[in-house]
């Protein structure tokens, strides 16, 4: 079964309005991604976006440094102990399966990236409330 068929069957138990809302969520150029890109640019780093030749088409690739920055939405990637990652009450099992699938895919992609010599940093959506800490983490990660 293709990914699109998996998605359609996953959403079949979800109310139509919820389904439309969730399917409208973008996968690239999200607000959190734009914030991190802006930070990196202000720090003077140059990067590539969504390289399709790398596993999972990573959000931000810094080829010169062999570093990758992934920006994860707390809900969609199942950020543990984060209030943004709370599953909806309706169809909780459906959403749990979706999030677990996303987490398994993330783990596979990160393992493969590291196998190919890339260092990977995950920036969670909720961390962007403390922008100075995120900037420090990014600087430490890239220069380290």
C-alpha positions as CSV (number, residue, x, y, z in Angstrom):
1,X,0.0,0.0,0.0
2,X,1.4,3.4,-0.9
3,X,1.9,6.2,1.6
4,X,-1.0,8.1,0.1
5,X,-3.3,5.1,0.6
6,X,-2.0,4.7,4.1
7,X,-2.8,8.3,4.8
8,X,-6.3,8.1,3.3
9,X,-7.2,5.0,5.4
10,X,-5.7,6.6,8.5
11,X,-8.0,9.6,8.1
12,X,-11.1,7.6,7.2
13,X,-12.2,7.5,10.9
14,X,-11.7,11.3,11.4
15,X,-14.4,13.9,11.0
16,X,-14.3,15.6,7.6
17,X,-13.6,19.1,9.1
18,X,-10.7,17.7,11.2
19,X,-9.4,15.8,8.2
20,X,-9.3,18.9,6.0
21,X,-7.6,20.9,8.8
22,X,-5.0,18.3,9.4
23,X,-4.2,17.7,5.8
24,X,-3.8,21.4,5.3
25,X,-0.8,21.4,7.6
26,X,2.3,22.1,5.5
27,X,5.4,19.9,5.6
28,X,7.9,22.5,4.4
29,X,8.4,26.2,5.0
30,X,6.5,26.2,8.3
31,X,6.7,29.1,10.7
32,X,9.0,27.2,13.1
33,X,11.3,26.3,10.1
34,X,11.4,29.9,9.0
35,X,12.4,31.1,12.5
36,X,15.3,28.6,12.6
37,X,16.4,29.5,9.0
38,X,16.4,33.2,9.9
39,X,18.5,32.5,13.0
40,X,21.0,30.6,11.0
41,X,21.1,33.2,8.3
42,X,21.7,36.0,11.0
43,X,24.6,33.9,12.4
44,X,26.2,33.9,8.9
45,X,25.6,30.3,8.0
46,X,24.7,29.2,4.5
47,X,22.5,26.2,4.0
48,X,20.4,24.1,1.6
49,X,16.8,23.3,2.1
50,X,14.9,20.0,1.7
51,X,17.6,18.1,-0.1
52,X,15.8,15.3,-1.9
53,X,19.0,13.2,-2.3
54,X,19.2,12.7,1.5
55,X,16.9,10.4,3.6
56,X,13.8,12.2,4.6
57,X,14.6,15.5,2.7
58,X,16.0,17.2,5.8
59,X,14.7,20.7,6.6
60,X,18.1,22.4,6.7
61,X,21.4,21.0,5.5
62,X,24.7,22.7,6.2
63,X,27.0,20.8,3.7
64,X,30.2,22.6,4.6
65,X,29.8,21.4,8.3
66,X,28.2,18.0,7.5
67,X,25.3,19.1,9.8
68,X,21.5,18.7,9.5
69,X,18.9,20.6,11.4
70,X,15.4,19.0,11.6
71,X,12.5,21.2,12.9
72,X,9.9,19.0,14.4
73,X,6.3,20.0,15.2
74,X,5.5,18.7,18.7
75,X,2.2,17.2,17.7
76,X,3.2,15.5,14.5
77,X,6.4,14.1,15.8
78,X,5.2,13.1,19.2
79,X,7.3,15.3,21.5
80,X,7.3,13.5,24.8
81,X,6.1,15.4,27.8
82,X,5.1,18.4,25.7
83,X,1.5,19.8,26.0
84,X,1.5,20.5,22.3
85,X,1.8,16.8,21.6
86,X,-1.4,15.8,23.4
87,X,-3.5,13.4,21.4
88,X,-7.0,14.5,20.5
89,X,-9.7,12.7,22.5
90,X,-11.6,11.7,19.3
91,X,-10.0,8.9,17.4
92,X,-7.0,8.8,19.8
93,X,-6.0,5.4,18.5
94,X,-5.9,6.7,14.9
95,X,-3.7,9.7,15.8
96,X,-1.5,7.5,18.0
97,X,-0.8,5.2,15.0
98,X,-0.1,8.2,12.8
99,X,2.4,9.7,15.3
100,X,4.1,6.3,15.9
101,X,4.5,5.9,12.2
102,X,6.0,9.4,12.0
103,X,8.4,8.6,14.8
104,X,9.5,5.3,13.2
105,X,10.1,7.1,9.9
106,X,12.1,9.9,11.8
107,X,14.2,7.3,13.6
108,X,15.0,5.5,10.3
109,X,15.9,8.7,8.5
110,X,18.2,9.9,11.4
111,X,19.9,6.5,11.6
112,X,20.6,6.6,7.8
113,X,21.8,10.2,7.9
114,X,24.2,9.4,10.7
115,X,25.4,6.3,8.9
116,X,26.3,8.5,5.9
117,X,28.4,10.8,8.2
118,X,25.9,13.6,9.0
119,X,25.4,15.0,12.5
120,X,21.7,15.7,13.2
121,X,20.1,18.2,15.6
122,X,16.3,18.2,16.3
123,X,14.8,21.6,17.2
124,X,11.3,21.2,18.6
125,X,8.5,23.7,17.9
126,X,8.0,24.4,21.6
127,X,11.7,25.2,22.1
128,X,11.3,28.3,19.9
129,X,9.7,30.2,22.8
130,X,13.3,30.5,24.1
131,X,14.9,31.8,20.9
132,X,18.2,32.8,22.5
133,X,18.7,29.2,23.8
134,X,17.9,27.8,20.4
135,X,20.4,30.1,18.8
136,X,23.0,29.0,21.3
137,X,22.2,25.3,20.7
138,X,22.5,25.9,16.9
139,X,25.9,27.7,17.3
140,X,27.2,24.9,19.6
141,X,26.0,22.2,17.3
142,X,27.4,23.6,14.1
143,X,30.8,24.7,15.6
144,X,31.2,21.6,17.6
